[in-house]
Amino acid sequence: MRVLVEVIHIVVGLIAAWVIASLAAWSYRRATHDIWLVAYVAMVAVVAMGIGPLRRAYAEDRARLNGHKEAARDD
């Protein structure tokens, strides 16, 4: 479940960067190339910053799942 939350956070960050870049490029057409360049770098940063929390969430979910399996075996 935590993995899903982290993936949703990454997706929302990417959508937010895309919306902001689209609006900025629309409002100032002369700098469209530069605006999208910065937006792509920001999107890469969003994904890069989301990898650590995603790995921790995966480890916690896996540990919790393995804990439940071991508890079921003890019965």
Secondary structure, DSSP 8 states (H G I E B T S, - for coil): -HHHHHHHHHHHHHHHHHHHHHHHHHH-GGGHHHHHHHHHHHHHHHHHHHHHHHHHHHHHHHHHHHHHHHHHHH-
